[in-house]
Amino acid sequence: MSVVEKIKEIETEMARTQKNKATSNHLGILKAKLAKLRRELIAPKSSGGGGEGAGFDVAKTGVARVGFVGFPSVGKSTLMSKLTGTHSEVGAYEFTTLTTVPGVVQYKGAKIQILDLPGIIEGAKDGKGRGRQVIAVARTCSLIFLVLDVLKPLTDKGLIERELEGFGIRLNKQPPNIYFKKKEKGGINMTNTVPLTNLDFDGVKAILSEYKIHNADISIRCDATADDLIDVIEGNRVYVPAIYVLNKIDQVSIEELDLIYKIPHAVPISAHHEWNFDELLDKMWQYLSLVRVYTKPKGQLPDYGTPVVLKRGQSSMEDFCNNIHKGIVRQFRYALVWGSSVKHNPQKVGKDHYLADEDVVQIVKKV
């Protein structure tokens, strides 16, 4: 029996199993079996040949990478061309784009790489079409644009989310607050700091047993589900912010547009007419959590033309120095900072100070 057939068999059994307290442990074991099979499908054992396929492996450039994911013929290539000026073959028929097409958009002084990925199809996570290669690239993105047809957004949204979930991509979610560590002996030691409504000790043991784990320390600090625990055990999940780009709004009414705006993380656009691109780019910047920092040489005005762009949370003074040149940290004495990250303008700060968007920095080196 093939891996795909085994997956279908387990999914069928899960679908016909009633969900209640008595069956929760059994369902947990089935989910663990399914996760292991999906891992095998995503990263099959090497047979000594080939990679991901021609055209899919693209070198990273810029400060962030945004991937366009969607079903065929929803307007990804048109949107790519209009945003970046990069030519991506456009046609009113399916599977026009057959490889990853890279481009770059310059926004707020930052160079952001855009990838137009081939349209995925339902069943991609089970090996259909080029889904495996497409989603492998999607896993490397800082942000995903799920490009949807505005005339059927919720249907396509649910289908694509299931495909991405099957490949270990979690959209607009944070990793579960679970500490897990295998050990040599001592059995399963589980603690929880919040009441659990979806898991109990027997359920945890059953899932771990499926992974042949009989000795481990587990601390659960959220109301975790069996899926959350499996994600932590698997350890290969990626948590990626996503924007639902609802294309072709020139085909809907104002009343329908009001309803579309109620969908979380959604931005309605018309790629053909270039409508609402400003909102899309602004939301892209917000979801990428980027910080612009301007340099100020002593006795000169700040250089507002070429900011140093950092990721929020990775924007310490030391990160800033390393981004310019690795050797600066060794010569660093202190820095003067103007902006919202300090109380006084300027303020003297050390290497551990965290910078905010549009701060201005003057580095003072050791004599």
C-alpha positions as CSV (number, residue, x, y, z in Angstrom):
1,M,0.0,0.0,0.0
2,S,1.4,3.4,-1.0
3,V,1.9,6.3,1.5
4,V,-1.0,8.2,-0.2
5,E,-3.3,5.2,0.1
6,K,-2.4,4.8,3.8
7,I,-3.2,8.5,4.3
8,K,-6.6,8.1,2.7
9,E,-7.3,5.1,4.8
10,I,-6.6,7.0,8.0
11,E,-8.5,10.0,6.9
12,T,-11.5,7.8,6.2
13,E,-11.3,6.2,9.6
14,M,-11.0,9.6,11.3
15,A,-14.1,10.9,9.3
16,R,-16.3,8.0,10.5
17,T,-15.1,8.1,14.1
18,Q,-17.4,10.1,16.4
19,K,-15.6,12.9,18.3
20,N,-16.2,12.5,22.0
21,K,-14.2,11.9,25.2
22,A,-14.2,8.2,24.7
23,T,-12.6,8.4,21.3
24,S,-10.2,11.3,21.8
25,N,-7.2,9.1,22.5
26,H,-7.9,7.0,19.5
27,L,-8.2,10.1,17.3
28,G,-5.0,11.4,18.8
29,I,-3.2,8.2,17.7
30,L,-4.7,8.4,14.2
31,K,-3.5,12.1,13.9
32,A,0.0,11.0,15.0
33,K,0.0,8.2,12.4
34,L,-1.2,10.8,9.8
35,A,1.5,13.3,10.7
36,K,4.3,10.7,10.3
37,L,3.0,9.6,6.9
38,R,2.7,13.2,5.8
39,R,6.3,13.8,6.8
40,E,7.3,10.8,4.7
41,L,5.4,12.3,1.8
42,I,6.9,15.8,2.2
43,A,10.5,14.5,2.5
44,P,10.7,11.0,1.0
45,K,13.9,9.0,1.6
46,S,16.5,9.9,-1.0
47,S,16.9,7.4,-3.9
48,G,20.1,9.1,-5.0
49,G,18.6,11.3,-7.7
50,G,17.2,14.8,-8.5
51,G,16.2,17.7,-6.4
52,E,13.0,19.7,-6.1
53,G,12.7,20.2,-9.8
54,A,14.0,22.7,-12.3
55,G,13.0,26.3,-11.7
56,F,11.8,25.9,-8.1
57,D,15.1,26.6,-6.3
58,V,15.5,30.3,-6.1
59,A,18.3,32.1,-4.3
60,K,17.1,34.5,-1.6
61,T,17.6,38.2,-2.1
62,G,16.5,41.3,-0.3
63,V,15.4,41.6,3.4
64,A,12.3,39.4,3.1
65,R,10.6,36.9,0.8
66,V,6.9,37.0,-0.1
67,G,5.4,34.0,-1.9
68,F,2.2,34.1,-4.0
69,V,0.2,30.9,-3.5
70,G,-3.2,30.1,-5.0
71,F,-5.1,28.0,-7.4
72,P,-4.4,28.4,-11.1
73,S,-5.8,31.4,-13.0
74,V,-6.6,33.6,-10.0
75,G,-4.3,36.4,-11.2
76,K,-1.0,35.8,-9.4
77,S,1.1,36.4,-12.5
78,T,-0.8,39.7,-13.3
79,L,-0.3,40.9,-9.7
80,M,3.4,40.0,-9.8
81,S,3.9,41.8,-13.1
82,K,2.1,45.0,-11.9
83,L,3.9,45.1,-8.5
84,T,7.5,44.3,-9.7
85,G,7.6,44.9,-13.4
86,T,8.8,41.3,-13.7
87,H,7.4,39.4,-16.6
88,S,5.5,36.3,-15.6
89,E,3.6,34.5,-18.4
90,V,-0.1,35.5,-18.1
91,G,-3.0,33.6,-19.7
92,A,-6.7,32.9,-19.2
93,Y,-6.1,29.2,-18.7
94,E,-4.7,27.0,-16.0
95,F,-1.0,26.3,-15.2
96,T,0.4,29.2,-17.2
97,T,3.2,29.5,-14.6
98,L,5.2,26.2,-14.5
99,T,8.3,27.4,-12.5
100,T,9.0,29.8,-9.7
101,V,9.3,33.3,-11.1
102,P,11.2,35.7,-8.9
103,G,10.9,39.5,-8.8
104,V,11.7,42.4,-6.4
105,V,9.5,45.2,-5.1
106,Q,11.1,48.3,-3.5
107,Y,9.0,49.6,-0.6
108,K,9.9,52.1,2.1
109,G,13.6,51.7,1.1
110,A,13.5,47.9,1.5
111,K,14.2,45.4,-1.2
112,I,11.6,42.6,-0.9
113,Q,11.7,39.5,-3.0
114,I,8.5,38.3,-4.6
115,L,8.0,34.7,-5.8
116,D,5.2,33.8,-8.2
117,L,4.6,30.1,-7.6
118,P,2.9,27.7,-10.0
119,G,-0.8,27.3,-9.2
120,I,-1.4,24.5,-6.7
121,I,-4.3,22.1,-7.1
122,E,-6.5,20.3,-4.6
123,G,-4.7,17.2,-3.5
124,A,-1.2,18.9,-3.8
125,K,-0.3,17.7,-0.3
126,D,-0.9,14.1,-1.4
127,G,1.5,14.4,-4.3
128,K,-0.8,15.7,-7.1
129,G,0.6,18.2,-9.6
130,R,3.7,20.1,-8.5
131,G,2.3,20.8,-5.1
132,R,5.2,19.3,-3.2
133,Q,7.7,21.6,-5.0
134,V,5.5,24.7,-4.7
135,I,4.8,24.3,-1.0
136,A,8.5,23.5,-0.3
137,V,9.3,27.0,-1.6
138,A,6.3,28.5,0.3
139,R,7.9,27.1,3.6
140,T,10.9,29.4,3.0
141,C,8.8,32.6,2.8
142,S,8.7,35.4,5.3
143,L,5.1,36.1,4.3
144,I,2.5,34.3,2.1
145,F,0.0,36.1,-0.2
146,L,-2.9,33.7,-0.6
147,V,-4.3,35.0,-3.9
148,L,-8.0,34.1,-4.1
149,D,-10.8,34.7,-6.6
150,V,-13.1,37.2,-5.0
151,L,-16.2,35.4,-6.4
152,K,-15.4,32.3,-4.3
153,P,-13.0,33.3,-1.5
154,L,-14.1,31.1,1.4
155,T,-14.3,27.9,-0.6
156,D,-10.8,28.3,-2.1
157,K,-9.4,29.7,1.2
158,G,-10.4,26.6,3.1
159,L,-9.0,24.3,0.4
160,I,-5.6,26.0,0.2
161,E,-5.3,26.2,4.0
162,R,-5.8,22.4,4.2
163,E,-3.1,21.9,1.5
164,L,-0.7,24.1,3.4
165,E,-1.6,22.5,6.7
166,G,-0.8,19.1,5.3
167,F,2.7,20.3,4.5
168,G,3.3,21.7,8.0
169,I,2.7,25.4,7.2
170,R,0.7,27.1,9.9
171,L,-0.8,30.5,8.8
172,N,-1.2,33.4,11.1
173,K,-0.5,31.2,14.2
174,Q,2.1,31.1,16.9
175,P,3.9,27.9,18.0
176,P,2.1,26.1,20.8
177,N,3.4,27.0,24.2
178,I,4.6,23.5,25.0
179,Y,8.0,22.4,26.3
180,F,9.0,18.9,25.2
181,K,12.2,17.0,25.8
182,K,13.0,13.4,25.4
183,K,15.1,11.7,28.0
184,E,16.8,8.3,28.7
185,K,14.6,7.1,31.5
186,G,12.1,8.2,34.1
187,G,8.9,7.7,32.1
188,I,6.6,10.5,31.0
189,N,6.6,13.5,33.3
190,M,3.8,15.9,32.4
191,T,2.9,19.3,34.0
192,N,0.4,21.9,32.9
193,T,0.1,25.5,34.0
194,V,-3.4,26.0,32.6
195,P,-6.6,23.8,32.7
196,L,-6.6,21.4,29.7
197,T,-9.9,20.8,27.9
198,N,-8.6,18.9,24.9
199,L,-5.8,16.8,26.3
200,D,-5.2,14.6,29.3
201,F,-2.3,12.5,30.5
202,D,-3.6,9.3,28.9
203,G,-4.0,11.1,25.6
204,V,-0.5,12.5,25.7
205,K,0.9,9.1,26.6
206,A,-1.0,7.5,23.7
207,I,0.4,10.0,21.1
208,L,4.0,9.7,22.5
209,S,3.6,5.9,22.4
210,E,2.8,6.1,18.6
211,Y,6.2,7.9,18.3
212,K,7.8,5.2,20.4
213,I,8.6,7.8,23.1
214,H,8.3,6.4,26.6
215,N,10.5,8.8,28.5
216,A,10.1,12.6,28.2
217,D,9.4,15.8,30.1
218,I,6.4,17.8,28.9
219,S,5.2,21.2,30.2
220,I,2.0,22.4,28.6
221,R,1.4,26.2,29.1
222,C,-1.7,26.6,26.9
223,D,-5.0,24.8,26.3
224,A,-3.3,22.5,23.8
225,T,-4.9,20.1,21.4
226,A,-3.6,16.7,20.1
227,D,-2.6,18.6,16.9
228,D,-0.6,21.1,18.9
229,L,1.3,18.3,20.7
230,I,2.0,16.5,17.4
231,D,3.3,19.7,15.9
232,V,5.8,20.1,18.7
233,I,6.9,16.5,18.5
234,E,7.3,16.6,14.7
235,G,9.4,19.8,15.1
236,N,9.3,20.7,11.4
237,R,6.3,23.1,11.4
238,V,6.8,26.6,10.0
239,Y,4.6,29.5,11.3
240,V,4.1,32.1,8.5
241,P,2.0,35.2,8.5
242,A,-0.4,35.3,5.6
243,I,-2.5,37.9,3.8
244,Y,-5.6,36.8,1.8
245,V,-5.4,38.8,-1.4
246,L,-8.9,38.8,-2.9
247,N,-8.5,39.6,-6.6
248,K,-10.9,40.8,-9.3
249,I,-13.0,43.2,-7.1
250,D,-14.0,44.9,-10.3
251,Q,-16.5,42.0,-10.6
252,V,-18.4,42.5,-7.3
253,S,-20.7,45.2,-5.9
254,I,-20.0,47.6,-3.1
255,E,-22.2,45.6,-0.7
256,E,-20.3,42.4,-1.5
257,L,-17.0,44.4,-1.0
258,D,-18.2,45.4,2.5
259,L,-18.6,41.7,3.4
260,I,-15.2,40.8,2.0
261,Y,-13.6,43.3,4.3
262,K,-14.9,41.3,7.3
263,I,-12.7,38.4,6.4
264,P,-9.6,38.5,8.8
265,H,-6.3,39.2,7.2
266,A,-8.0,40.0,3.8
267,V,-7.1,42.8,1.3
268,P,-9.4,43.1,-1.7
269,I,-7.7,44.2,-4.9
270,S,-7.9,44.3,-8.7
271,A,-4.6,43.3,-10.2
272,H,-5.8,44.2,-13.7
273,H,-6.8,47.7,-12.8
274,E,-4.2,48.1,-10.0
275,W,-6.8,48.9,-7.4
276,N,-6.0,49.0,-3.7
277,F,-2.3,48.3,-4.2
278,D,-1.4,50.9,-1.5
279,E,-3.3,49.0,1.2
280,L,-1.8,45.7,0.1
281,L,1.8,47.0,0.3
282,D,1.1,48.7,3.6
283,K,-0.3,45.5,5.1
284,M,2.6,43.5,3.6
285,W,5.0,45.8,5.5
286,Q,3.0,45.5,8.7
287,Y,3.0,41.6,8.5
288,L,6.7,41.4,7.7
289,S,7.4,43.4,10.9
290,L,10.3,45.3,9.4
291,V,12.2,48.2,11.0
292,R,13.9,51.0,9.1
293,V,17.0,52.6,10.8
294,Y,18.8,55.5,9.2
295,T,22.5,56.2,9.7
296,K,23.9,59.6,10.6
297,P,27.6,60.2,10.1
298,K,29.1,62.7,12.6
299,G,28.5,66.3,11.6
300,Q,26.2,65.3,8.7
301,L,22.5,64.9,8.0
302,P,20.9,61.4,8.3
303,D,20.9,59.3,5.1
304,Y,17.2,58.8,4.6
305,G,17.7,57.3,1.1
306,T,19.2,54.0,2.1
307,P,17.9,52.7,5.5
308,V,19.2,49.6,7.2
309,V,16.2,47.3,7.3
310,L,15.9,44.9,10.2
311,K,13.3,42.4,11.5
312,R,11.4,43.6,14.6
313,G,12.7,41.6,17.5
314,Q,16.1,41.3,15.8
315,S,16.8,45.0,15.8
316,S,19.3,45.5,18.6
317,M,22.2,47.9,18.2
318,E,24.4,44.9,17.8
319,D,22.1,43.5,15.0
320,F,22.3,47.0,13.4
321,C,26.1,47.0,13.5
322,N,26.4,43.5,12.1
323,N,24.1,44.3,9.3
324,I,26.4,47.1,8.1
325,H,29.7,45.3,8.7
326,K,30.7,42.5,11.1
327,G,33.8,44.4,12.2
328,I,31.9,47.4,13.6
329,V,30.9,45.6,16.8
330,R,34.5,45.2,17.8
331,Q,35.1,49.0,17.5
332,F,31.7,50.0,19.0
333,R,31.9,52.3,22.0
334,Y,28.3,53.6,22.2
335,A,25.7,55.1,19.8
336,L,23.5,58.2,19.8
337,V,19.9,57.5,18.9
338,W,17.1,59.8,17.8
339,G,13.6,58.4,17.5
340,S,10.8,56.6,19.3
341,S,13.0,53.9,21.0
342,V,14.6,56.5,23.3
343,K,13.2,59.0,25.9
344,H,15.7,61.8,24.9
345,N,16.9,62.9,21.5
346,P,19.6,62.1,21.2
347,Q,20.2,59.4,23.8
348,K,23.4,57.4,24.4
349,V,22.8,53.6,24.1
350,G,24.7,50.4,24.2
351,K,24.8,47.3,22.0
352,D,21.8,45.7,23.7
353,H,19.4,48.7,23.0
354,Y,16.5,47.8,20.6
355,L,15.8,50.2,17.8
356,A,12.4,51.2,16.5
357,D,11.1,52.0,13.0
358,E,12.7,55.2,11.6
359,D,15.2,55.7,14.4
360,V,18.4,57.6,13.4
361,V,21.7,56.2,14.7
362,Q,25.2,57.7,15.0
363,I,27.9,55.2,16.0
364,V,30.7,56.3,18.2
365,K,33.8,54.1,17.9
366,K,36.5,53.3,20.4
367,V,39.5,55.6,20.0
